[in-house]
């Protein structure tokens, strides 16, 4: 199949042993009950084999909805799937699964999410510091704070458990390009200003500047912006660029390098249910920021 035939949100690319592995949220089960994740495999980013189901809940897994934003990492000889889940009785959280192959089958790596159990958390992404400490960057949902918070928490070296307490990096409402969700009252029953925070992706520039690409609501719909740390690490003070990197009803992307070491950004467009398709856009670095 072609890329335009794949109906997923939140696309993520793992490049491993000369092949591209594409993961994402099944559009059809985004807002209802869900039971699995798929993977697509390509050698050229155009022709794909799949879907290959990489995880399925046969009734023995705790979550039955909000199967969102799977990201796959090759780390210390195993493949780790970082994804968000929820049930009727347990909060939205980000859990890590493990497998011996990028196409699974994946199984739980720990008893539950590594994000705080009393929070609603989503869209975890892994970041490794210069001294090889693993961190999870994740969104603390507007359900708990209408301003939308981006957090980081250190993980154990085996990625099973959190180390210490989460640290808030910034609120979505602080970005000059982000605007309140216009349908917060209709869709979520929330009054007042409510801000999305999701889809973090980390990038270090050639000069050592640490950037985060992340998604929220902008003037023209779902958008992607860039934040940066003032000390080059996640514990710095985070600032936001004035204008979004992408602001045309698409987002929740991630960066990856092609076979030829070119950087590309994968995102879904449009942000309309059942119509989302992955898109791959070339990226270049200029003056310590990224441009599409």
Secondary structure by P-SEA (a helix, b strand, c coil): cccccccccbbbbbbcccbbbbbbcccccccccccbbbbbbbccccccccccccccccccccccccccbbbbbbcccbbbbbbccccccccbbbbbbbccccccccccccccccccccccccbbbbbbcccbbbbbbbbccccccccbbbbbbbbcccccccccbbbbccccccccccccccccccccccccbbbbbcbbbbbbcccbbbbbbbccccccccccbbbbbcccccccbbbbcccccccccccccccccccccbbbbbbbcccccccbbbbbbbbbbccccccc
